[in-house]
Amino acid sequence: MASISSIALSGMNAAQTQLNVSAHNVANLSTEGFKRQEVVQSEQTGGGVKTTVTRSPAEGSSLEADIVSQLQAKNGFLANLAVFKTSNQMVGVLLDKTV
C-alpha cells in the first residue's frame, strides 16, 4: 500500500496533467483540423491515480469542457495538496512525540 503522501502526490500530478491538456486545447482553439486531447484517469493498485492522455476522435474544440476541466484540475490539486500537508504535519507531530 502506498503512503498517504505518495497518493496525494499522484493526485497533484494528475491535476497538473489535466491542467496542461486543457491549456493545450484552449491554445489550439482556432487551429484548423485540431483534435482535442483528453485525460483518462484510473486507479493504481495500492492507491493513487494514473493518467493517460488520449486524442479525441472528432475534430473541433470544446471551450466549455476545457474551462470546466481547468477548474476541476485546480480544485483537485488544492485538495490533494491539503492532504499532503496534513500528512507531513502528522508525521512531524509523531516524531516530536517519540523524541
One Martini backbone bead per residue (centre of mass of N, CA, C, O) as a GRO file, in nm:
protein
   99
    1MET     BB    1   0.097   0.036   0.022
    2ALA     BB    2   0.067   0.357  -0.009
    3SER     BB    3   0.127   0.655   0.081
    4ILE     BB    4  -0.028   0.943   0.138
    5SER     BB    5   0.174   1.123  -0.011
    6SER     BB    6   0.182   0.958  -0.282
    7ILE     BB    7  -0.117   0.986  -0.343
    8ALA     BB    8  -0.130   1.295  -0.347
    9LEU     BB    9   0.088   1.332  -0.565
   10SER     BB   10  -0.067   1.185  -0.790
   11GLY     BB   11  -0.302   1.391  -0.786
   12MET     BB   12  -0.132   1.640  -0.861
   13ASN     BB   13  -0.026   1.526  -1.130
   14ALA     BB   14  -0.305   1.486  -1.259
   15ALA     BB   15  -0.390   1.784  -1.244
   16GLN     BB   16  -0.156   1.892  -1.417
   17THR     BB   17  -0.226   1.736  -1.670
   18GLN     BB   18  -0.511   1.850  -1.704
   19LEU     BB   19  -0.420   2.145  -1.732
   20ASN     BB   20  -0.230   2.112  -1.976
   21VAL     BB   21  -0.443   2.001  -2.174
   22SER     BB   22  -0.646   2.235  -2.162
   23ALA     BB   23  -0.444   2.452  -2.253
   24HIS     BB   24  -0.384   2.325  -2.525
   25ASN     BB   25  -0.673   2.340  -2.632
   26VAL     BB   26  -0.708   2.649  -2.611
   27ALA     BB   27  -0.457   2.726  -2.789
   28ASN     BB   28  -0.612   2.543  -3.040
   29LEU     BB   29  -0.895   2.651  -3.129
   30SER     BB   30  -0.801   2.779  -3.433
   31THR     BB   31  -0.708   2.508  -3.533
   32GLU     BB   32  -0.710   2.337  -3.806
   33GLY     BB   33  -0.794   2.001  -3.736
   34PHE     BB   34  -0.821   1.983  -3.440
   35LYS     BB   35  -0.754   1.752  -3.171
   36ARG     BB   36  -0.836   1.682  -2.880
   37GLN     BB   37  -0.740   1.639  -2.559
   38GLU     BB   38  -0.747   1.368  -2.313
   39VAL     BB   39  -0.813   1.260  -1.980
   40VAL     BB   40  -0.727   0.951  -1.819
   41GLN     BB   41  -0.833   0.805  -1.518
   42SER     BB   42  -0.672   0.569  -1.288
   43GLU     BB   43  -0.631   0.332  -1.072
   44GLN     BB   44  -0.403   0.217  -0.842
   45THR     BB   45  -0.241  -0.017  -0.702
   46GLY     BB   46  -0.246   0.090  -0.361
   47GLY     BB   47  -0.282   0.372  -0.486
   48GLY     BB   48  -0.384   0.621  -0.671
   49VAL     BB   49  -0.305   0.779  -0.992
   50LYS     BB   50  -0.356   0.745  -1.346
   51THR     BB   51  -0.244   0.893  -1.652
   52THR     BB   52  -0.396   0.951  -1.980
   53VAL     BB   53  -0.334   1.063  -2.306
   54THR     BB   54  -0.574   1.152  -2.549
   55ARG     BB   55  -0.742   1.151  -2.860
   56SER     BB   56  -0.982   1.278  -3.025
   57PRO     BB   57  -1.177   1.169  -3.294
   58ALA     BB   58  -1.274   1.461  -3.312
   59GLU     BB   59  -1.306   1.754  -3.440
   60GLY     BB   60  -1.251   2.025  -3.235
   61SER     BB   61  -1.398   2.223  -2.990
   62SER     BB   62  -1.430   2.271  -2.605
   63LEU     BB   63  -1.436   2.522  -2.401
   64GLU     BB   64  -1.618   2.435  -2.170
   65ALA     BB   65  -1.466   2.173  -2.097
   66ASP     BB   66  -1.190   2.313  -2.041
   67ILE     BB   67  -1.276   2.500  -1.812
   68VAL     BB   68  -1.379   2.280  -1.624
   69SER     BB   69  -1.111   2.123  -1.615
   70GLN     BB   70  -0.949   2.350  -1.479
   71LEU     BB   71  -1.118   2.362  -1.219
   72GLN     BB   72  -1.080   2.068  -1.138
   73ALA     BB   73  -0.773   2.076  -1.121
   74LYS     BB   74  -0.746   2.291  -0.905
   75ASN     BB   75  -0.916   2.145  -0.686
   76GLY     BB   76  -0.756   1.880  -0.685
   77PHE     BB   77  -0.485   1.999  -0.606
   78LEU     BB   78  -0.572   2.136  -0.337
   79ALA     BB   79  -0.672   1.878  -0.199
   80ASN     BB   80  -0.401   1.719  -0.217
   81LEU     BB   81  -0.230   1.930  -0.071
   82ALA     BB   82  -0.377   1.909   0.201
   83VAL     BB   83  -0.307   1.613   0.248
   84PHE     BB   84   0.000   1.643   0.234
   85LYS     BB   85   0.032   1.846   0.468
   86THR     BB   86  -0.108   1.676   0.688
   87SER     BB   87   0.083   1.435   0.673
   88ASN     BB   88   0.339   1.593   0.751
   89GLN     BB   89   0.234   1.691   1.025
   90MET     BB   90   0.187   1.414   1.150
   91VAL     BB   91   0.480   1.320   1.138
   92GLY     BB   92   0.595   1.550   1.310
   93VAL     BB   93   0.433   1.484   1.567
   94LEU     BB   94   0.532   1.194   1.604
   95LEU     BB   95   0.832   1.270   1.632
   96ASP     BB   96   0.798   1.455   1.880
   97LYS     BB   97   0.681   1.223   2.070
   98THR     BB   98   0.939   1.018   2.041
   99VAL     BB   99   1.179   1.223   2.149
   0.00000   0.00000   0.00000
